[in-house]
Amino acid sequence: MNQKIDAEKLPDGQQEREFSPDFVRLLIALTGATLLIVFVFQDKIILPTGTATGQVFLYPWITAAGQTIANGLAEFSGKTPSDSIIQVRLAVLLGVIFGFIIGPTLFLFGWYQRRKDRPFRGMDSTLKGSAVISVIGGLIIFSAAIPAIPNAINRSQVESWLRSSQAIQENKDQVISDITMIAYNAHQYGILPRSLNGGEGSFAGYAIPQALAATANGTYKAAVTADEITLTGNSAKYPDCNVTLRFNRNGPMNGGTWKYEGQFQ
Amino acid sequence: MSGLFFITSQCSSRSIDILKGIQKEVCMIIIWLLGGIAAVTIAFFVPSNSPELWPSLNMAMIPAALYILALSFYTLRSPITRTARIVSWVIIVLIGGAMYSSWTGMEVQSRWQHNQLLKIHSAITRGLLQSYAQPAALSALKEYYQQGKTKKESLGKVFQRLNPGAAAGSKIQAADMPQDSSSIVVKSIAENEVVLLGRHQYSNGRNPDFKNYNGKTGKVQERFTLTEKGVSYESEN
């Protein structure tokens, strides 16, 4: 008996359609179920290890990214990040095994077997077995793959948004730091005697030293009265952004008021 | 009767053939699964354990990608039609590319955020050290000049009076300074010069090899020198 089956043609010679209505319906149902699992029940996909770190997502790279950021936060708080605990490592490994080994294997073998069994549709057991494994495999790989698509599409946008936000914040911090330096310089001017080029109790006559008046971060101006000084820093990178500090002879740290304009707000 | 026997025997024979085929396919699935799981697991544990998961994950990705390619070549063949095979390969490439992009994007992004956190911490630390040390030094300077032209107390003495217990090597408790990991230490104190060092226990400075005053290496350190001419500031690391 010749077991070789030519699926390109049915025994009666008719051309067979691979994407039959049944297959399309199955695909739609599979996608719908996957989306439901991913977006509605994603928090439930948890390995019952009893620990929060035992979460198994089908996205091991997200777990790894979370770990990297958690390490950063630990260092931020003065803790030395310790080696990854075994539960987390196993959870990540399971994610890879499910998403990249078990899912594709079941799906592709199940599909292949169904195609092979098609001439014997009367044999329900084989049809059901291959259908079940292909559906399970399909669910797993669709769960892992579908969220990756919008993620990949939005990646550059998200990255550029994050970097641009961070760049603005960084520049704001630098301008604040420059203004703080100038403020201490002005405060010192108010303290020093005239013999040492100071104001001897007054801000009158204060001028920002040339080295501090323009930096890579911004340009700075001072509006001076005898008792009060207003420093304005204009960002070099974001010209519509300004930082203003107003303070009196008690110094910038005692009652100084800060104001932010533009994207620095 | 003979016709019925013929049909029955044909059906039985076909069923046995199918069952044999299933057993073979099940064995193949198990072999593929075990091989893939073993390859990924071995690769995953090749890099030594570290706080980061990326080395293990990236190493495991290599056999995983090769496995999917081999599996696709093996299963996407006759009786699956040529059209379906082409469509499947296109989907595999697209989804694979999307997952690779998502994966690498996550790694780049998370590492960037990690570094940003440390940079932000250093910037905050420098700002805090300024805000602790400068007022302490300027208060002493103000008090010193408020004595008038005839100075009864030297700058060093004024500083010690305003910061009781200040001596070389001692910490000073600046106003509003919380008990955290940053501190202002008196490096030296003389009649006309006070040198303060602002330091932090764990905030990283620019040079990882810099030897800090407190014996640590590579941490933030700022230097403030108070003289009669004012306060000069130098960011040492």
Interface residues (C-beta under 8 A of the other chain):
Chain A: M1 Q3 I5 D6 A7 E8 E16 E18 F19 P60 W61 I62 T63 A64 A65 G66 Q67 T68 I69 N71 G72 L73 E75 F76 G78 P81 S82 D83 S84 V88 R89 V92 L93 V96 I97 F100 I101 I102 P104 T105 L106 L108 F109 W111 Y112 Q113 R115 K116 D117 R118 F120 M123 T126 G129 I133 A144 A145 P147 A148 I149 N151 A152 I153 R155 V158 E159 L162 R163 Q166 E170 D173 I176 S177 T180 M181 Y184 H187 Q188 I191 L192 P193 L196 E200 G251 M253
Chain B: S13 R14 S15 D17 I18 G21 I22 E25 M28 I29 W32 L33 G36 I37 V40 T41 F44 N49 S50 P51 E52 L53 W54 S56 L57 A60 M61 A64 A65 Y67 I68 L71 S72 T75 L76 R77 S78 P79 I80 T81 R82 T83 A84 I95 G97 A98 M99 S101 S102 W103 G105 M106 E107 V108 Q109 S110 R111 W112 Q113 H114 N115 Q116 L117 L118 K119 I120 H121 A123 R126 G127 Q130 S131 Q134 P135 L138 L141 K142 Y145 D176 S181 Q201 Y202 E228 K229 G230 V231 Y233
